[in-house]
Amino acid sequence: MSQHQAAAATGFRAVDLIRKKRDGTELSSAEIQWLVASYTRDEVPDYQISAWLMAVVLRGMTRAETAVLTDSMLHSGDVLDFSSIPAKKVDKHSTGGVGDKTSLILAPAAAAAGVAVPMISGRGLGHTGGTLDKLESIPGFNVNLSTADFRRVLETCGCAMIGQTPQIAPADRKLYALRDVTGTVESPYLICASIMSKKLAEGIDALVLDVKTGSGAFMKKEEDAVFLAELMVETGQRMGKQVVALITDMNQPLGRMVGNSLEVVECVDILKGAGPQDLRELCAELAGWMLFLGGAAASIEAGKQRYEQLIASGKAFEKFKQMIQLQGGDPRAIDDLTRLPKAQGSMEVRSSRAGFLSSFDCEQVGTACVVLGGGRERKEDSVDPAVGIVLHKKLGDTVSKDEPLAIVHYNDASRAQRTRRILLDSFGISDAPAAAAKPLVRRVLGMSGGTH
Ligand code: URA
């Protein structure tokens, strides 16, 4: 049906709904349902949806509009039913950050504890990295499984990680790609609908949300992150799911590596019991919740301990290998990391002065990686899996003049020079030691983590 035919049938026209949102008027359920369904069927063009999305960013949405948008996106495709799998189905989702690679660690770790993790993830969005892009840097790894194969991998190894298929939340798949390149990511209503539509389509019992706040997050201010967390917890609970949201710090990249294959390397470090402290701590915290909600531990603390055991015994690592194999990837790539894509050149970024690393413009670090080719500037862009940044310093560290702050791994020298300049501007170096860093986990919303 063309837009004209649909408009004739319903009386709706995209341009009227754009104007209505632009002028701050609440849209009806029928209007939102029509817009989402028509866009999913390619009957409303990208440019009209882009304008509507921008109006939402600027004008916001009511709770009722957000609920209808989420439901329309959820029902734009199939809602999976994994009730035949006896284990509890639990997922974790982050609102997006820089160097945020916890999914690749948590899905296999929770599966090794007997929790089922059917994970549907996204690609890089704006300055943030995406789980799918990271997984695809493992040679052969297929994130585009059919629903039947998704189920088969989940049943066989307890976790499976894919992207939205044309069957699962197809509206989000289209909207996500469009928002990425139209400056329309940063709306709590759109983020809530995007994340929750995907997650609710997965057939899960419980969800752990990692809501980022700080200079590298979409929600820079903690109160905005809390607002988004409340929206998502409310949406999940309305659908009868157990949902918890951790508000976590994103004022500096998580871990030390930013860029797709580099981040896989860092995940392997963590799965082998090493890796940077902040990433280890956050993984343990999120795993504690996943295991608790998945019935594999009686409390968050017990969940964290079980997670540590699964790392120490190598069972989480083995689970990751099994999932890679089942999804068509080459598991040898994580035993021998030289099999992962490697950039041709590397360049040090040196400090022009001595002092203390007192701030990061973390969003700029993410942008620096996009500029290298590690993310997308246009919807059609492909991602270079090999490029990225290795950071040598964390907030509070001392810095000497000329000391390397970071190493840029590149395949294009002019992009590397741009990246170097962006990175130099993103480090704040002060004479006096910085105030103590804020805790990694700021708040927990939605549930308490005692015994069942
Ligand atoms: N992650 C998502 O899945 N969607 C968003 O809109 C932002 C982060």
Residues whose N, C-alpha, C, O or C-beta is under 5 A from the ligand:
A	BS01	URA	S94 T95 G96 G122 L190 I191 S194 I195
